[in-house]
Amino acid sequence: MSVEMYYLPSCPYCKRALDLLKKKGAEVKIYDVNQDSQYWEESKKRSGRDTVPQIFINDQHIGGCDDLHALDAKGDLDPLLQK
């Protein structure tokens, strides 16, 4: 299972999403868009969105923080993290 997040350290939504994933026991590969502008461009290409966080689980685009929490509320996040 692979979890990737395009992340900005000063973003409260990034922190909230990361906290949820860590609570679920996921190891998250962080791409800090503030450290490398290439990550920002890569995030926009992969997600089609110009915001952070952008989260991918097993190369599937999950979306941002609200999308992640909605997925969890429906009970659909845990099965994705088990793959």
DRENLUM-759514 format. One record per atom (N, C-alpha, C, O, CB): atom name; x, y, z; residue number from 1. Coordinates in steps of 0.1 Angstrom, whole numbers, always signed. Glycine has a CB too. Example, Ala and Ser with C-alpha at 12.3 -4.5 7.8 and 13.67 -1.06 7.14 Angstrom:
# DRENLUM-759514
<rec "N"; <+132; -57; +78>; 1>,
<rec "CA"; <+123; -45; +78>; 1>,
<rec "C"; <+132; -33; +78>; 1>,
<rec "O"; <+142; -33; +85>; 1>,
<rec "CB"; <+113; -45; +90>; 1>,
<rec "N"; <+128; -22; +71>; 2>,
<rec "CA"; <+137; -11; +71>; 2>,
<rec "C"; <+129; +0; +79>; 2>,
<rec "O"; <+134; +11; +80>; 2>,
<rec "CB"; <+141; -6; +57>; 2>,
This chain:
# DRENLUM-759514
<rec "N"; <+8; -12; +0>; 1>,
<rec "CA"; <+0; +0; +0>; 1>,
<rec "C"; <+9; +12; +0>; 1>,
<rec "O"; <+19; +13; +7>; 1>,
<rec "CB"; <-10; +0; +12>; 1>,
<rec "N"; <+5; +22; -8>; 2>,
<rec "CA"; <+13; +34; -10>; 2>,
<rec "C"; <+4; +46; -8>; 2>,
<rec "O"; <-6; +47; -14>; 2>,
<rec "CB"; <+20; +35; -23>; 2>,
<rec "N"; <+8; +55; +1>; 3>,
<rec "CA"; <+1; +67; +4>; 3>,
<rec "C"; <+10; +79; +1>; 3>,
<rec "O"; <+21; +80; +7>; 3>,
<rec "CB"; <-5; +68; +19>; 3>,
<rec "N"; <+6; +88; -8>; 4>,
<rec "CA"; <+14; +100; -11>; 4>,
<rec "C"; <+6; +112; -8>; 4>,
<rec "O"; <-6; +112; -11>; 4>,
<rec "CB"; <+19; +99; -26>; 4>,
<rec "N"; <+12; +123; -4>; 5>,
<rec "CA"; <+5; +135; -1>; 5>,
<rec "C"; <+14; +147; -6>; 5>,
<rec "O"; <+26; +148; -2>; 5>,
<rec "CB"; <+1; +137; +13>; 5>,
<rec "N"; <+8; +156; -14>; 6>,
<rec "CA"; <+14; +168; -17>; 6>,
<rec "C"; <+10; +178; -6>; 6>,
<rec "O"; <-2; +179; -3>; 6>,
<rec "CB"; <+10; +174; -32>; 6>,
<rec "N"; <+20; +184; +0>; 7>,
<rec "CA"; <+18; +190; +13>; 7>,
<rec "C"; <+25; +203; +14>; 7>,
<rec "O"; <+35; +206; +8>; 7>,
<rec "CB"; <+24; +180; +24>; 7>,
<rec "N"; <+19; +212; +22>; 8>,
<rec "CA"; <+25; +225; +25>; 8>,
<rec "C"; <+25; +226; +41>; 8>,
<rec "O"; <+15; +226; +47>; 8>,
<rec "CB"; <+17; +237; +19>; 8>,
<rec "N"; <+37; +227; +47>; 9>,
<rec "CA"; <+38; +227; +62>; 9>,
<rec "C"; <+29; +237; +69>; 9>,
<rec "O"; <+24; +234; +80>; 9>,
<rec "CB"; <+52; +229; +66>; 9>,
<rec "N"; <+26; +249; +63>; 10>,
<rec "CA"; <+18; +259; +69>; 10>,
<rec "C"; <+3; +257; +67>; 10>,
<rec "O"; <-5; +265; +73>; 10>,
<rec "CB"; <+22; +273; +64>; 10>,
<rec "N"; <-1; +247; +60>; 11>,
<rec "CA"; <-15; +245; +56>; 11>,
<rec "C"; <-22; +236; +67>; 11>,
<rec "O"; <-18; +225; +70>; 11>,
<rec "CB"; <-16; +238; +43>; 11>,
<rec "N"; <-32; +242; +74>; 12>,
<rec "CA"; <-39; +234; +84>; 12>,
<rec "C"; <-47; +222; +78>; 12>,
<rec "O"; <-48; +212; +85>; 12>,
<rec "CB"; <-49; +243; +91>; 12>,
<rec "N"; <-51; +223; +66>; 13>,
<rec "CA"; <-58; +211; +60>; 13>,
<rec "C"; <-48; +200; +57>; 13>,
<rec "O"; <-52; +188; +59>; 13>,
<rec "CB"; <-65; +216; +47>; 13>,
<rec "N"; <-36; +203; +54>; 14>,
<rec "CA"; <-26; +193; +52>; 14>,
<rec "C"; <-23; +186; +65>; 14>,
<rec "O"; <-22; +174; +65>; 14>,
<rec "CB"; <-13; +199; +46>; 14>,
<rec "N"; <-22; +194; +76>; 15>,
<rec "CA"; <-19; +188; +89>; 15>,
<rec "C"; <-31; +179; +93>; 15>,
<rec "O"; <-29; +168; +98>; 15>,
<rec "CB"; <-17; +199; +99>; 15>,
<rec "N"; <-43; +183; +91>; 16>,
<rec "CA"; <-55; +176; +95>; 16>,
<rec "C"; <-56; +163; +87>; 16>,
<rec "O"; <-59; +152; +93>; 16>,
<rec "CB"; <-68; +184; +92>; 16>,
<rec "N"; <-53; +163; +74>; 17>,
<rec "CA"; <-53; +151; +66>; 17>,
<rec "C"; <-42; +141; +70>; 17>,
<rec "O"; <-44; +129; +71>; 17>,
<rec "CB"; <-51; +154; +51>; 17>,
<rec "N"; <-30; +147; +73>; 18>,
<rec "CA"; <-19; +138; +77>; 18>,
<rec "C"; <-22; +132; +90>; 18>,
<rec "O"; <-18; +120; +92>; 18>,
<rec "CB"; <-6; +147; +77>; 18>,
<rec "N"; <-27; +139; +99>; 19>,
<rec "CA"; <-31; +134; +113>; 19>,
<rec "C"; <-40; +122; +111>; 19>,
<rec "O"; <-39; +112; +118>; 19>,
<rec "CB"; <-37; +145; +122>; 19>,
<rec "N"; <-50; +123; +103>; 20>,
<rec "CA"; <-60; +112; +101>; 20>,
<rec "C"; <-53; +100; +95>; 20>,
<rec "O"; <-55; +89; +100>; 20>,
<rec "CB"; <-71; +117; +91>; 20>,
<rec "N"; <-45; +102; +85>; 21>,
<rec "CA"; <-38; +91; +79>; 21>,
<rec "C"; <-28; +84; +89>; 21>,
<rec "O"; <-27; +72; +89>; 21>,
<rec "CB"; <-30; +95; +67>; 21>,
<rec "N"; <-22; +92; +97>; 22>,
<rec "CA"; <-13; +86; +107>; 22>,
<rec "C"; <-21; +79; +118>; 22>,
<rec "O"; <-16; +68; +123>; 22>,
<rec "CB"; <-4; +97; +114>; 22>,
<rec "N"; <-32; +84; +122>; 23>,
<rec "CA"; <-41; +78; +131>; 23>,
<rec "C"; <-45; +64; +126>; 23>,
<rec "O"; <-47; +54; +134>; 23>,
<rec "CB"; <-53; +86; +134>; 23>,
<rec "N"; <-47; +63; +113>; 24>,
<rec "CA"; <-51; +50; +107>; 24>,
<rec "C"; <-39; +41; +105>; 24>,
<rec "O"; <-40; +29; +100>; 24>,
<rec "CB"; <-57; +53; +93>; 24>,
<rec "N"; <-27; +45; +109>; 25>,
<rec "CA"; <-15; +37; +108>; 25>,
<rec "C"; <-8; +37; +94>; 25>,
<rec "O"; <+1; +29; +92>; 25>,
<rec "CB"; <-19; +23; +111>; 25>,
<rec "N"; <-12; +47; +86>; 26>,
<rec "CA"; <-6; +47; +72>; 26>,
<rec "C"; <+8; +54; +73>; 26>,
<rec "O"; <+10; +64; +80>; 26>,
<rec "CB"; <-15; +55; +63>; 26>,
<rec "N"; <+17; +49; +65>; 27>,
<rec "CA"; <+30; +56; +63>; 27>,
<rec "C"; <+28; +64; +51>; 27>,
<rec "O"; <+25; +59; +40>; 27>,
<rec "CB"; <+42; +46; +61>; 27>,
<rec "N"; <+30; +77; +52>; 28>,
<rec "CA"; <+27; +87; +42>; 28>,
<rec "C"; <+40; +92; +36>; 28>,
<rec "O"; <+49; +98; +43>; 28>,
<rec "CB"; <+18; +98; +47>; 28>,
<rec "N"; <+42; +92; +23>; 29>,
<rec "CA"; <+53; +98; +16>; 29>,
<rec "C"; <+48; +113; +13>; 29>,
<rec "O"; <+39; +115; +6>; 29>,
<rec "CB"; <+56; +91; +2>; 29>,
<rec "N"; <+56; +122; +19>; 30>,
<rec "CA"; <+53; +136; +18>; 30>,
<rec "C"; <+61; +143; +7>; 30>,
<rec "O"; <+73; +141; +6>; 30>,
<rec "CB"; <+55; +143; +32>; 30>,
<rec "N"; <+54; +150; -1>; 31>,
<rec "CA"; <+60; +159; -11>; 31>,
<rec "C"; <+58; +173; -7>; 31>,
<rec "O"; <+47; +178; -9>; 31>,
<rec "CB"; <+55; +156; -26>; 31>,
<rec "N"; <+68; +180; -2>; 32>,
<rec "CA"; <+66; +193; +3>; 32>,
<rec "C"; <+67; +203; -9>; 32>,
<rec "O"; <+78; +205; -14>; 32>,
<rec "CB"; <+77; +197; +14>; 32>,
<rec "N"; <+56; +209; -13>; 33>,
<rec "CA"; <+56; +217; -24>; 33>,
<rec "C"; <+63; +231; -22>; 33>,
<rec "O"; <+66; +238; -31>; 33>,
<rec "CB"; <+41; +220; -28>; 33>,
<rec "N"; <+65; +234; -9>; 34>,
<rec "CA"; <+72; +246; -5>; 34>,
<rec "C"; <+87; +244; -8>; 34>,
<rec "O"; <+94; +254; -10>; 34>,
<rec "CB"; <+69; +250; +9>; 34>,
<rec "N"; <+92; +232; -6>; 35>,
<rec "CA"; <+106; +229; -8>; 35>,
<rec "C"; <+111; +227; -22>; 35>,
<rec "O"; <+122; +230; -26>; 35>,
<rec "CB"; <+110; +217; +0>; 35>,
<rec "N"; <+101; +223; -31>; 36>,
<rec "CA"; <+105; +220; -44>; 36>,
<rec "C"; <+93; +223; -53>; 36>,
<rec "O"; <+83; +216; -53>; 36>,
<rec "CB"; <+109; +205; -46>; 36>,
<rec "N"; <+94; +233; -62>; 37>,
<rec "CA"; <+83; +237; -71>; 37>,
<rec "C"; <+79; +226; -81>; 37>,
<rec "O"; <+68; +226; -86>; 37>,
<rec "CB"; <+87; +250; -78>; 37>,
<rec "N"; <+89; +217; -83>; 38>,
<rec "CA"; <+86; +206; -92>; 38>,
<rec "C"; <+74; +197; -86>; 38>,
<rec "O"; <+66; +192; -94>; 38>,
<rec "CB"; <+98; +197; -94>; 38>,
<rec "N"; <+74; +196; -73>; 39>,
<rec "CA"; <+63; +189; -67>; 39>,
<rec "C"; <+49; +195; -69>; 39>,
<rec "O"; <+39; +189; -71>; 39>,
<rec "CB"; <+65; +187; -52>; 39>,
<rec "N"; <+49; +209; -69>; 40>,
<rec "CA"; <+37; +216; -71>; 40>,
<rec "C"; <+32; +213; -85>; 40>,
<rec "O"; <+20; +211; -87>; 40>,
<rec "CB"; <+40; +232; -69>; 40>,
<rec "N"; <+41; +214; -95>; 41>,
<rec "CA"; <+37; +211; -109>; 41>,
<rec "C"; <+32; +197; -110>; 41>,
<rec "O"; <+22; +194; -117>; 41>,
<rec "CB"; <+48; +214; -118>; 41>,
<rec "N"; <+39; +188; -104>; 42>,
<rec "CA"; <+35; +174; -105>; 42>,
<rec "C"; <+22; +171; -98>; 42>,
<rec "O"; <+14; +164; -104>; 42>,
<rec "CB"; <+46; +165; -97>; 42>,
<rec "N"; <+19; +178; -87>; 43>,
<rec "CA"; <+6; +176; -80>; 43>,
<rec "C"; <-5; +181; -89>; 43>,
<rec "O"; <-16; +175; -91>; 43>,
<rec "CB"; <+6; +184; -67>; 43>,
<rec "N"; <-3; +193; -96>; 44>,
<rec "CA"; <-14; +198; -105>; 44>,
<rec "C"; <-16; +189; -116>; 44>,
<rec "O"; <-28; +187; -121>; 44>,
<rec "CB"; <-10; +212; -110>; 44>,
<rec "N"; <-6; +183; -122>; 45>,
<rec "CA"; <-7; +174; -133>; 45>,
<rec "C"; <-15; +161; -129>; 45>,
<rec "O"; <-24; +156; -136>; 45>,
<rec "CB"; <+6; +170; -139>; 45>,
<rec "N"; <-11; +156; -118>; 46>,
<rec "CA"; <-17; +143; -113>; 46>,
<rec "C"; <-31; +145; -109>; 46>,
<rec "O"; <-39; +136; -111>; 46>,
<rec "CB"; <-8; +137; -102>; 46>,
<rec "N"; <-34; +156; -102>; 47>,
<rec "CA"; <-47; +157; -96>; 47>,
<rec "C"; <-57; +166; -104>; 47>,
<rec "O"; <-69; +165; -102>; 47>,
<rec "CB"; <-46; +163; -82>; 47>,
<rec "N"; <-51; +175; -112>; 48>,
<rec "CA"; <-60; +184; -119>; 48>,
<rec "C"; <-65; +195; -110>; 48>,
<rec "O"; <-74; +203; -114>; 48>,
<rec "CB"; <-72; +177; -125>; 48>,
<rec "N"; <-59; +196; -99>; 49>,
<rec "CA"; <-63; +207; -89>; 49>,
<rec "C"; <-51; +215; -85>; 49>,
<rec "O"; <-39; +211; -87>; 49>,
<rec "CB"; <-69; +200; -76>; 49>,
<rec "N"; <-54; +228; -81>; 50>,
<rec "CA"; <-43; +237; -78>; 50>,
<rec "C"; <-43; +240; -63>; 50>,
<rec "O"; <-41; +252; -59>; 50>,
<rec "CB"; <-45; +250; -86>; 50>,
<rec "N"; <-46; +230; -55>; 51>,
<rec "CA"; <-46; +232; -40>; 51>,
<rec "C"; <-39; +221; -33>; 51>,
<rec "O"; <-36; +210; -40>; 51>,
<rec "CB"; <-61; +233; -36>; 51>,
<rec "N"; <-36; +223; -21>; 52>,
<rec "CA"; <-30; +212; -13>; 52>,
<rec "C"; <-39; +211; +0>; 52>,
<rec "O"; <-46; +220; +4>; 52>,
<rec "CB"; <-15; +215; -8>; 52>,
<rec "N"; <-39; +199; +6>; 53>,
<rec "CA"; <-32; +187; +2>; 53>,
<rec "C"; <-39; +180; -10>; 53>,
<rec "O"; <-50; +182; -13>; 53>,
<rec "CB"; <-31; +177; +13>; 53>,
<rec "N"; <-31; +172; -17>; 54>,
<rec "CA"; <-36; +163; -27>; 54>,
<rec "C"; <-31; +149; -23>; 54>,
<rec "O"; <-19; +147; -21>; 54>,
<rec "CB"; <-32; +166; -42>; 54>,
<rec "N"; <-40; +140; -21>; 55>,
<rec "CA"; <-37; +127; -16>; 55>,
<rec "C"; <-39; +116; -26>; 55>,
<rec "O"; <-49; +116; -33>; 55>,
<rec "CB"; <-45; +124; -3>; 55>,
<rec "N"; <-30; +107; -26>; 56>,
<rec "CA"; <-31; +95; -35>; 56>,
<rec "C"; <-29; +82; -27>; 56>,
<rec "O"; <-19; +82; -19>; 56>,
<rec "CB"; <-20; +96; -47>; 56>,
<rec "N"; <-37; +73; -29>; 57>,
<rec "CA"; <-36; +60; -22>; 57>,
<rec "C"; <-35; +49; -33>; 57>,
<rec "O"; <-44; +48; -41>; 57>,
<rec "CB"; <-47; +57; -12>; 57>,
<rec "N"; <-24; +42; -34>; 58>,
<rec "CA"; <-21; +32; -44>; 58>,
<rec "C"; <-23; +39; -58>; 58>,
<rec "O"; <-30; +33; -67>; 58>,
<rec "CB"; <-31; +20; -43>; 58>,
<rec "N"; <-18; +51; -60>; 59>,
<rec "CA"; <-19; +58; -73>; 59>,
<rec "C"; <-33; +63; -76>; 59>,
<rec "O"; <-35; +68; -87>; 59>,
<rec "CB"; <-13; +50; -84>; 59>,
<rec "N"; <-43; +61; -67>; 60>,
<rec "CA"; <-56; +66; -69>; 60>,
<rec "C"; <-58; +79; -63>; 60>,
<rec "O"; <-55; +81; -51>; 60>,
<rec "CB"; <-67; +55; -64>; 60>,
<rec "N"; <-62; +89; -70>; 61>,
<rec "CA"; <-64; +102; -65>; 61>,
<rec "C"; <-76; +103; -55>; 61>,
<rec "O"; <-87; +100; -60>; 61>,
<rec "CB"; <-66; +113; -76>; 61>,
<rec "N"; <-73; +106; -43>; 62>,
<rec "CA"; <-84; +107; -33>; 62>,
<rec "C"; <-90; +121; -32>; 62>,
<rec "O"; <-102; +123; -30>; 62>,
<rec "CB"; <-78; +103; -19>; 62>,
<rec "N"; <-81; +131; -34>; 63>,
<rec "CA"; <-85; +145; -33>; 63>,
<rec "C"; <-78; +152; -22>; 63>,
<rec "O"; <-67; +149; -19>; 63>,
<rec "CB"; <-101; +146; -31>; 63>,
<rec "N"; <-85; +161; -16>; 64>,
<rec "CA"; <-79; +169; -5>; 64>,
<rec "C"; <-84; +164; +8>; 64>,
<rec "O"; <-89; +153; +10>; 64>,
<rec "CB"; <-83; +184; -7>; 64>,
<rec "N"; <-83; +173; +18>; 65>,
<rec "CA"; <-86; +170; +32>; 65>,
<rec "C"; <-101; +166; +34>; 65>,
<rec "O"; <-104; +156; +40>; 65>,
<rec "CB"; <-82; +181; +41>; 65>,
<rec "N"; <-109; +175; +29>; 66>,
<rec "CA"; <-124; +172; +30>; 66>,
<rec "C"; <-128; +159; +23>; 66>,
<rec "O"; <-136; +151; +28>; 66>,
<rec "CB"; <-132; +184; +24>; 66>,
<rec "N"; <-122; +156; +12>; 67>,
<rec "CA"; <-125; +144; +4>; 67>,
<rec "C"; <-120; +132; +13>; 67>,
<rec "O"; <-127; +122; +13>; 67>,
<rec "CB"; <-118; +144; -9>; 67>,
<rec "N"; <-109; +133; +19>; 68>,
<rec "CA"; <-103; +122; +27>; 68>,
<rec "C"; <-112; +119; +39>; 68>,
<rec "O"; <-115; +108; +42>; 68>,
<rec "CB"; <-89; +125; +32>; 68>,
<rec "N"; <-117; +130; +46>; 69>,
<rec "CA"; <-125; +128; +57>; 69>,
<rec "C"; <-139; +123; +53>; 69>,
<rec "O"; <-145; +115; +61>; 69>,
<rec "CB"; <-127; +142; +65>; 69>,
<rec "N"; <-144; +127; +42>; 70>,
<rec "CA"; <-157; +122; +37>; 70>,
<rec "C"; <-156; +107; +34>; 70>,
<rec "O"; <-165; +99; +37>; 70>,
<rec "CB"; <-162; +129; +24>; 70>,
<rec "N"; <-145; +103; +28>; 71>,
<rec "CA"; <-142; +89; +25>; 71>,
<rec "C"; <-142; +81; +38>; 71>,
<rec "O"; <-147; +70; +39>; 71>,
<rec "CB"; <-129; +87; +17>; 71>,
<rec "N"; <-136; +86; +48>; 72>,
<rec "CA"; <-135; +80; +61>; 72>,
<rec "C"; <-149; +79; +68>; 72>,
<rec "O"; <-152; +68; +73>; 72>,
<rec "CB"; <-125; +87; +71>; 72>,
<rec "N"; <-157; +89; +67>; 73>,
<rec "CA"; <-170; +90; +73>; 73>,
<rec "C"; <-179; +79; +66>; 73>,
<rec "O"; <-188; +73; +73>; 73>,
<rec "CB"; <-176; +103; +71>; 73>,
<rec "N"; <-177; +76; +53>; 74>,
<rec "CA"; <-185; +66; +46>; 74>,
<rec "C"; <-180; +52; +49>; 74>,
<rec "O"; <-186; +42; +45>; 74>,
<rec "CB"; <-185; +69; +31>; 74>,
<rec "N"; <-168; +51; +56>; 75>,
<rec "CA"; <-163; +38; +59>; 75>,
<rec "C"; <-154; +32; +47>; 75>,
<rec "O"; <-151; +20; +47>; 75>,
<rec "CB"; <-173; +28; +62>; 75>,
<rec "N"; <-151; +41; +37>; 76>,
<rec "CA"; <-144; +36; +25>; 76>,
<rec "C"; <-129; +38; +26>; 76>,
<rec "O"; <-122; +34; +17>; 76>,
<rec "CB"; <-149; +43; +13>; 76>,
<rec "N"; <-124; +45; +36>; 77>,
<rec "CA"; <-110; +48; +37>; 77>,
<rec "C"; <-102; +35; +42>; 77>,
<rec "O"; <-92; +32; +36>; 77>,
<rec "CB"; <-107; +59; +46>; 77>,
<rec "N"; <-107; +29; +53>; 78>,
<rec "CA"; <-99; +17; +58>; 78>,
<rec "C"; <-97; +6; +48>; 78>,
<rec "O"; <-86; +1; +47>; 78>,
<rec "CB"; <-107; +12; +70>; 78>,
<rec "N"; <-107; +3; +40>; 79>,
<rec "CA"; <-104; -8; +29>; 79>,
<rec "C"; <-93; -4; +20>; 79>,
<rec "O"; <-85; -12; +15>; 79>,
<rec "CB"; <-117; -11; +22>; 79>,
<rec "N"; <-93; +9; +16>; 80>,
<rec "CA"; <-82; +14; +7>; 80>,
<rec "C"; <-68; +13; +13>; 80>,
<rec "O"; <-59; +9; +7>; 80>,
<rec "CB"; <-85; +29; +3>; 80>,
<rec "N"; <-68; +15; +26>; 81>,
<rec "CA"; <-55; +15; +33>; 81>,
<rec "C"; <-51; +1; +36>; 81>,
<rec "O"; <-39; -2; +40>; 81>,
<rec "CB"; <-56; +23; +46>; 81>,
<rec "N"; <-60; -9; +35>; 82>,
<rec "CA"; <-56; -23; +37>; 82>,
<rec "C"; <-50; -30; +25>; 82>,
<rec "O"; <-44; -40; +26>; 82>,
<rec "CB"; <-68; -31; +41>; 82>,
<rec "N"; <-52; -24; +13>; 83>,
<rec "CA"; <-47; -30; +0>; 83>,
<rec "C"; <-32; -30; +0>; 83>,
<rec "O"; <-27; -35; -10>; 83>,
<rec "CB"; <-53; -23; -12>; 83>,
